[in-house]
């Protein structure tokens, strides 16, 4: 899809969205005919922008390849490759040492190697009047999370308080803006460093 096709398709879909917002029980037939014409225009733009055949599998490598109904991605080629992959043996040079391959007693928490490695995240949260709730995507960078909260505080419907939580193996509140016990008016500008 080239840029002109992308722009034209986006424009027609936005027009259709506006039509959808204006629909009601007493929408006149003239408006319905206009919606039908816009739908036809959007379908023609879509037909122009489609370059290849419809994918038959969910495989990004072979989207139009042969289908295997039992495969998780419906791709016969990838499923055949997975089935034919060599199984690791005890003689493998790249495998784990024999001492580590011994079956250990399972605990209810799993074996250490099975647990995922901890990941450092900076979680932006807002006070909704009763509890702290997530207000954005957890970030990998503290500065980026603080910039996000600064932008949220500038909005018209800002929460009374925001905070950044450092989530590594444990959760630690790093910085708080505002106060959660302030009633619904504008928030006070209190900054705490922990």
ChimeraX commands (.cxc) that place a marker at each C-alpha (Angstrom):
marker #1 position 0.00,0.00,0.00 radius 0.5
marker #1 position 1.55,3.28,-1.02 radius 0.5
marker #1 position 1.20,6.54,0.87 radius 0.5
marker #1 position -1.57,8.00,-1.33 radius 0.5
marker #1 position -3.69,4.85,-0.93 radius 0.5
marker #1 position -3.08,4.85,2.81 radius 0.5
marker #1 position -4.17,8.49,3.13 radius 0.5
marker #1 position -7.30,7.98,0.97 radius 0.5
marker #1 position -8.35,4.86,2.87 radius 0.5
marker #1 position -7.78,6.54,6.24 radius 0.5
marker #1 position -9.83,9.56,5.19 radius 0.5
marker #1 position -12.81,7.45,4.05 radius 0.5
marker #1 position -12.71,5.36,7.23 radius 0.5
marker #1 position -12.71,8.51,9.38 radius 0.5
marker #1 position -15.74,9.79,7.45 radius 0.5
marker #1 position -17.48,6.47,8.11 radius 0.5
marker #1 position -16.65,6.80,11.81 radius 0.5
marker #1 position -18.26,10.23,11.89 radius 0.5
marker #1 position -21.37,8.75,10.25 radius 0.5
marker #1 position -21.48,6.06,12.93 radius 0.5
marker #1 position -21.41,8.65,15.71 radius 0.5
marker #1 position -24.34,10.56,14.16 radius 0.5
marker #1 position -26.65,7.56,13.68 radius 0.5
marker #1 position -29.89,7.54,15.63 radius 0.5
marker #1 position -33.41,6.09,15.37 radius 0.5
marker #1 position -34.65,8.98,13.26 radius 0.5
marker #1 position -31.78,9.13,10.73 radius 0.5
marker #1 position -33.28,10.08,7.33 radius 0.5
marker #1 position -32.94,7.82,4.29 radius 0.5
marker #1 position -30.85,10.43,2.49 radius 0.5
marker #1 position -28.20,10.11,5.20 radius 0.5
marker #1 position -28.31,6.30,4.90 radius 0.5
marker #1 position -27.74,6.56,1.13 radius 0.5
marker #1 position -24.78,8.85,1.81 radius 0.5
marker #1 position -23.37,6.27,4.27 radius 0.5
marker #1 position -23.82,3.56,1.63 radius 0.5
marker #1 position -21.91,5.64,-0.93 radius 0.5
marker #1 position -19.10,6.24,1.59 radius 0.5
marker #1 position -18.97,2.51,2.37 radius 0.5
marker #1 position -18.69,1.72,-1.34 radius 0.5
marker #1 position -15.91,4.31,-1.69 radius 0.5
marker #1 position -14.04,2.81,1.29 radius 0.5
marker #1 position -14.36,-0.71,-0.17 radius 0.5
marker #1 position -13.01,0.45,-3.53 radius 0.5
marker #1 position -10.02,2.13,-1.81 radius 0.5
marker #1 position -9.45,-1.10,0.12 radius 0.5
marker #1 position -9.59,-3.19,-3.07 radius 0.5
marker #1 position -7.03,-0.89,-4.73 radius 0.5
marker #1 position -4.62,-1.15,-1.81 radius 0.5
marker #1 position -4.66,-4.95,-1.46 radius 0.5
marker #1 position -1.67,-6.25,-3.37 radius 0.5
marker #1 position -1.48,-9.96,-2.65 radius 0.5
marker #1 position -3.83,-12.88,-2.10 radius 0.5
marker #1 position -5.65,-13.44,1.21 radius 0.5
marker #1 position -3.43,-15.18,3.81 radius 0.5
marker #1 position -4.33,-18.79,4.46 radius 0.5
marker #1 position -2.16,-19.22,7.57 radius 0.5
marker #1 position -1.24,-17.14,10.60 radius 0.5
marker #1 position 2.46,-17.63,9.84 radius 0.5
marker #1 position 4.38,-14.38,9.10 radius 0.5
marker #1 position 6.98,-16.33,7.08 radius 0.5
marker #1 position 4.51,-18.28,4.87 radius 0.5
marker #1 position 1.20,-16.36,4.91 radius 0.5
marker #1 position -0.13,-18.05,1.74 radius 0.5
marker #1 position 1.53,-21.42,2.27 radius 0.5
marker #1 position -0.17,-24.82,2.61 radius 0.5
marker #1 position -2.47,-25.28,5.60 radius 0.5
marker #1 position -2.12,-27.80,8.44 radius 0.5
marker #1 position -5.20,-27.65,10.67 radius 0.5
marker #1 position -3.37,-29.23,13.62 radius 0.5
marker #1 position -0.56,-26.62,13.65 radius 0.5
marker #1 position -0.85,-23.69,16.03 radius 0.5
marker #1 position -0.21,-21.19,13.20 radius 0.5
marker #1 position -1.92,-23.34,10.50 radius 0.5
marker #1 position 1.37,-23.47,8.51 radius 0.5
marker #1 position 2.27,-26.91,7.15 radius 0.5
marker #1 position 5.82,-25.84,6.24 radius 0.5
marker #1 position 6.70,-24.57,9.71 radius 0.5
marker #1 position 4.98,-27.48,11.44 radius 0.5
marker #1 position 6.98,-29.95,9.31 radius 0.5
marker #1 position 10.19,-28.13,10.25 radius 0.5
marker #1 position 9.23,-28.22,13.95 radius 0.5
marker #1 position 8.47,-31.95,13.81 radius 0.5
marker #1 position 11.72,-32.74,11.97 radius 0.5
marker #1 position 13.91,-30.68,14.32 radius 0.5
marker #1 position 16.54,-32.82,16.00 radius 0.5
marker #1 position 15.78,-33.72,19.58 radius 0.5
marker #1 position 18.53,-32.90,22.10 radius 0.5
marker #1 position 20.43,-35.91,23.38 radius 0.5
marker #1 position 22.59,-36.40,26.45 radius 0.5
marker #1 position 25.66,-36.24,24.16 radius 0.5
marker #1 position 24.81,-32.68,23.07 radius 0.5
marker #1 position 27.74,-30.32,23.41 radius 0.5
marker #1 position 25.47,-27.29,23.68 radius 0.5
marker #1 position 23.06,-28.78,26.21 radius 0.5
marker #1 position 23.17,-28.28,29.96 radius 0.5
marker #1 position 25.67,-30.37,31.95 radius 0.5
marker #1 position 24.43,-33.80,33.04 radius 0.5
marker #1 position 24.32,-32.77,36.71 radius 0.5
marker #1 position 21.81,-30.00,35.92 radius 0.5
marker #1 position 19.61,-32.30,33.84 radius 0.5
marker #1 position 18.74,-34.45,36.82 radius 0.5
marker #1 position 15.11,-34.13,37.82 radius 0.5
marker #1 position 14.81,-32.13,40.98 radius 0.5
marker #1 position 11.91,-32.17,43.37 radius 0.5
marker #1 position 9.23,-29.79,42.11 radius 0.5
marker #1 position 8.21,-27.14,44.55 radius 0.5
marker #1 position 4.97,-25.22,44.32 radius 0.5
marker #1 position 7.02,-22.25,43.08 radius 0.5
marker #1 position 8.65,-24.16,40.22 radius 0.5
marker #1 position 12.29,-24.73,39.45 radius 0.5
marker #1 position 14.49,-21.64,39.48 radius 0.5
marker #1 position 15.40,-21.89,35.78 radius 0.5
marker #1 position 11.70,-21.96,34.84 radius 0.5
marker #1 position 10.95,-18.63,36.51 radius 0.5
marker #1 position 11.30,-15.58,34.28 radius 0.5
marker #1 position 14.13,-13.16,34.91 radius 0.5
marker #1 position 13.06,-10.00,36.76 radius 0.5
marker #1 position 12.58,-6.97,34.56 radius 0.5
marker #1 position 12.96,-3.40,35.69 radius 0.5
marker #1 position 9.88,-1.28,34.99 radius 0.5
marker #1 position 8.69,2.21,35.96 radius 0.5
marker #1 position 4.91,2.06,36.43 radius 0.5
marker #1 position 2.87,5.31,36.28 radius 0.5
marker #1 position -0.18,5.24,38.59 radius 0.5
marker #1 position -2.98,7.70,39.41 radius 0.5
marker #1 position -5.23,8.09,42.44 radius 0.5
marker #1 position -8.87,7.52,41.42 radius 0.5
marker #1 position -10.35,8.60,44.75 radius 0.5
marker #1 position -10.28,5.14,46.36 radius 0.5
marker #1 position -7.13,3.37,45.21 radius 0.5
marker #1 position -4.04,3.69,43.04 radius 0.5
marker #1 position -4.58,2.44,39.50 radius 0.5
marker #1 position -2.38,2.04,36.44 radius 0.5
marker #1 position -2.68,5.09,34.19 radius 0.5
marker #1 position -0.27,4.28,31.37 radius 0.5
marker #1 position 2.03,1.69,29.92 radius 0.5
marker #1 position 4.87,0.61,32.22 radius 0.5
marker #1 position 8.11,2.15,30.95 radius 0.5
marker #1 position 11.70,0.90,30.98 radius 0.5
marker #1 position 13.02,4.40,31.69 radius 0.5
marker #1 position 12.25,6.47,34.81 radius 0.5
marker #1 position 12.61,9.81,33.01 radius 0.5
marker #1 position 10.11,8.70,30.35 radius 0.5
marker #1 position 7.56,7.67,33.02 radius 0.5
marker #1 position 7.95,11.02,34.79 radius 0.5
marker #1 position 7.48,12.91,31.52 radius 0.5
marker #1 position 4.28,10.93,30.89 radius 0.5
marker #1 position 2.91,11.86,34.32 radius 0.5
marker #1 position 3.85,15.51,33.80 radius 0.5
marker #1 position 1.82,15.47,30.57 radius 0.5
marker #1 position -1.12,13.80,32.36 radius 0.5
marker #1 position -1.11,16.50,35.07 radius 0.5
marker #1 position -1.53,19.21,32.40 radius 0.5
marker #1 position -4.82,17.71,31.12 radius 0.5
marker #1 position -8.15,19.27,32.05 radius 0.5
marker #1 position -9.36,16.18,33.92 radius 0.5
marker #1 position -6.19,15.48,35.88 radius 0.5
marker #1 position -6.34,13.13,38.88 radius 0.5
marker #1 position -5.65,14.52,42.37 radius 0.5
marker #1 position -2.40,12.55,42.64 radius 0.5
marker #1 position 0.05,10.57,40.51 radius 0.5
marker #1 position 3.02,8.41,41.39 radius 0.5
marker #1 position 5.79,6.37,39.76 radius 0.5
marker #1 position 6.37,2.87,41.11 radius 0.5
marker #1 position 9.70,1.13,40.53 radius 0.5
marker #1 position 8.88,-2.51,39.82 radius 0.5
marker #1 position 11.90,-4.79,39.82 radius 0.5
marker #1 position 11.61,-7.83,42.05 radius 0.5
marker #1 position 9.69,-5.74,44.55 radius 0.5
marker #1 position 7.54,-2.64,44.08 radius 0.5
marker #1 position 8.85,0.63,45.51 radius 0.5
marker #1 position 7.10,4.01,45.21 radius 0.5
marker #1 position 9.75,6.35,43.86 radius 0.5
marker #1 position 8.01,9.69,43.47 radius 0.5
marker #1 position 4.52,11.08,44.15 radius 0.5
marker #1 position 2.84,14.16,42.67 radius 0.5
marker #1 position -0.15,15.62,44.54 radius 0.5
marker #1 position -1.92,14.10,47.50 radius 0.5
marker #1 position -4.47,11.25,47.36 radius 0.5
marker #1 position -6.52,12.70,50.24 radius 0.5
marker #1 position -7.23,15.97,48.41 radius 0.5
marker #1 position -10.94,16.18,47.46 radius 0.5
marker #1 position -11.81,16.30,43.82 radius 0.5
marker #1 position -10.64,19.92,43.11 radius 0.5
marker #1 position -7.32,20.80,41.49 radius 0.5
marker #1 position -4.40,18.90,42.92 radius 0.5
marker #1 position -1.76,20.44,45.12 radius 0.5
marker #1 position 1.77,20.28,43.82 radius 0.5
marker #1 position 3.51,18.15,46.46 radius 0.5
marker #1 position 6.54,16.18,45.35 radius 0.5
marker #1 position 8.04,13.46,47.48 radius 0.5
marker #1 position 11.22,11.56,46.81 radius 0.5
marker #1 position 11.54,8.11,48.37 radius 0.5
marker link #1:1,2 radius 0.2
marker link #1:2,3 radius 0.2
marker link #1:3,4 radius 0.2
marker link #1:4,5 radius 0.2
marker link #1:5,6 radius 0.2
marker link #1:6,7 radius 0.2
marker link #1:7,8 radius 0.2
marker link #1:8,9 radius 0.2
marker link #1:9,10 radius 0.2
marker link #1:10,11 radius 0.2
marker link #1:11,12 radius 0.2
marker link #1:12,13 radius 0.2
marker link #1:13,14 radius 0.2
marker link #1:14,15 radius 0.2
marker link #1:15,16 radius 0.2
marker link #1:16,17 radius 0.2
marker link #1:17,18 radius 0.2
marker link #1:18,19 radius 0.2
marker link #1:19,20 radius 0.2
marker link #1:20,21 radius 0.2
marker link #1:21,22 radius 0.2
marker link #1:22,23 radius 0.2
marker link #1:23,24 radius 0.2
marker link #1:24,25 radius 0.2
marker link #1:25,26 radius 0.2
marker link #1:26,27 radius 0.2
marker link #1:27,28 radius 0.2
marker link #1:28,29 radius 0.2
marker link #1:29,30 radius 0.2
marker link #1:30,31 radius 0.2
marker link #1:31,32 radius 0.2
marker link #1:32,33 radius 0.2
marker link #1:33,34 radius 0.2
marker link #1:34,35 radius 0.2
marker link #1:35,36 radius 0.2
marker link #1:36,37 radius 0.2
marker link #1:37,38 radius 0.2
marker link #1:38,39 radius 0.2
marker link #1:39,40 radius 0.2
marker link #1:40,41 radius 0.2
marker link #1:41,42 radius 0.2
marker link #1:42,43 radius 0.2
marker link #1:43,44 radius 0.2
marker link #1:44,45 radius 0.2
marker link #1:45,46 radius 0.2
marker link #1:46,47 radius 0.2
marker link #1:47,48 radius 0.2
marker link #1:48,49 radius 0.2
marker link #1:49,50 radius 0.2
marker link #1:50,51 radius 0.2
marker link #1:51,52 radius 0.2
marker link #1:52,53 radius 0.2
marker link #1:53,54 radius 0.2
marker link #1:54,55 radius 0.2
marker link #1:55,56 radius 0.2
marker link #1:56,57 radius 0.2
marker link #1:57,58 radius 0.2
marker link #1:58,59 radius 0.2
marker link #1:59,60 radius 0.2
marker link #1:60,61 radius 0.2
marker link #1:61,62 radius 0.2
marker link #1:62,63 radius 0.2
marker link #1:63,64 radius 0.2
marker link #1:64,65 radius 0.2
marker link #1:65,66 radius 0.2
marker link #1:66,67 radius 0.2
marker link #1:67,68 radius 0.2
marker link #1:68,69 radius 0.2
marker link #1:69,70 radius 0.2
marker link #1:70,71 radius 0.2
marker link #1:71,72 radius 0.2
marker link #1:72,73 radius 0.2
marker link #1:73,74 radius 0.2
marker link #1:74,75 radius 0.2
marker link #1:75,76 radius 0.2
marker link #1:76,77 radius 0.2
marker link #1:77,78 radius 0.2
marker link #1:78,79 radius 0.2
marker link #1:79,80 radius 0.2
marker link #1:80,81 radius 0.2
marker link #1:81,82 radius 0.2
marker link #1:82,83 radius 0.2
marker link #1:83,84 radius 0.2
marker link #1:84,85 radius 0.2
marker link #1:85,86 radius 0.2
marker link #1:86,87 radius 0.2
marker link #1:87,88 radius 0.2
marker link #1:88,89 radius 0.2
marker link #1:89,90 radius 0.2
marker link #1:90,91 radius 0.2
marker link #1:91,92 radius 0.2
marker link #1:92,93 radius 0.2
marker link #1:93,94 radius 0.2
marker link #1:94,95 radius 0.2
marker link #1:95,96 radius 0.2
marker link #1:96,97 radius 0.2
marker link #1:97,98 radius 0.2
marker link #1:98,99 radius 0.2
marker link #1:99,100 radius 0.2
marker link #1:100,101 radius 0.2
marker link #1:101,102 radius 0.2
marker link #1:102,103 radius 0.2
marker link #1:103,104 radius 0.2
marker link #1:104,105 radius 0.2
marker link #1:105,106 radius 0.2
marker link #1:106,107 radius 0.2
marker link #1:107,108 radius 0.2
marker link #1:108,109 radius 0.2
marker link #1:109,110 radius 0.2
marker link #1:110,111 radius 0.2
marker link #1:111,112 radius 0.2
marker link #1:112,113 radius 0.2
marker link #1:113,114 radius 0.2
marker link #1:114,115 radius 0.2
marker link #1:115,116 radius 0.2
marker link #1:116,117 radius 0.2
marker link #1:117,118 radius 0.2
marker link #1:118,119 radius 0.2
marker link #1:119,120 radius 0.2
marker link #1:120,121 radius 0.2
marker link #1:121,122 radius 0.2
marker link #1:122,123 radius 0.2
marker link #1:123,124 radius 0.2
marker link #1:124,125 radius 0.2
marker link #1:125,126 radius 0.2
marker link #1:126,127 radius 0.2
marker link #1:127,128 radius 0.2
marker link #1:128,129 radius 0.2
marker link #1:129,130 radius 0.2
marker link #1:130,131 radius 0.2
marker link #1:131,132 radius 0.2
marker link #1:132,133 radius 0.2
marker link #1:133,134 radius 0.2
marker link #1:134,135 radius 0.2
marker link #1:135,136 radius 0.2
marker link #1:136,137 radius 0.2
marker link #1:137,138 radius 0.2
marker link #1:138,139 radius 0.2
marker link #1:139,140 radius 0.2
marker link #1:140,141 radius 0.2
marker link #1:141,142 radius 0.2
marker link #1:142,143 radius 0.2
marker link #1:143,144 radius 0.2
marker link #1:144,145 radius 0.2
marker link #1:145,146 radius 0.2
marker link #1:146,147 radius 0.2
marker link #1:147,148 radius 0.2
marker link #1:148,149 radius 0.2
marker link #1:149,150 radius 0.2
marker link #1:150,151 radius 0.2
marker link #1:151,152 radius 0.2
marker link #1:152,153 radius 0.2
marker link #1:153,154 radius 0.2
marker link #1:154,155 radius 0.2
marker link #1:155,156 radius 0.2
marker link #1:156,157 radius 0.2
marker link #1:157,158 radius 0.2
marker link #1:158,159 radius 0.2
marker link #1:159,160 radius 0.2
marker link #1:160,161 radius 0.2
marker link #1:161,162 radius 0.2
marker link #1:162,163 radius 0.2
marker link #1:163,164 radius 0.2
marker link #1:164,165 radius 0.2
marker link #1:165,166 radius 0.2
marker link #1:166,167 radius 0.2
marker link #1:167,168 radius 0.2
marker link #1:168,169 radius 0.2
marker link #1:169,170 radius 0.2
marker link #1:170,171 radius 0.2
marker link #1:171,172 radius 0.2
marker link #1:172,173 radius 0.2
marker link #1:173,174 radius 0.2
marker link #1:174,175 radius 0.2
marker link #1:175,176 radius 0.2
marker link #1:176,177 radius 0.2
marker link #1:177,178 radius 0.2
marker link #1:178,179 radius 0.2
marker link #1:179,180 radius 0.2
marker link #1:180,181 radius 0.2
marker link #1:181,182 radius 0.2
marker link #1:182,183 radius 0.2
marker link #1:183,184 radius 0.2
marker link #1:184,185 radius 0.2
marker link #1:185,186 radius 0.2
marker link #1:186,187 radius 0.2
marker link #1:187,188 radius 0.2
marker link #1:188,189 radius 0.2
marker link #1:189,190 radius 0.2
marker link #1:190,191 radius 0.2
marker link #1:191,192 radius 0.2
marker link #1:192,193 radius 0.2
marker link #1:193,194 radius 0.2
view
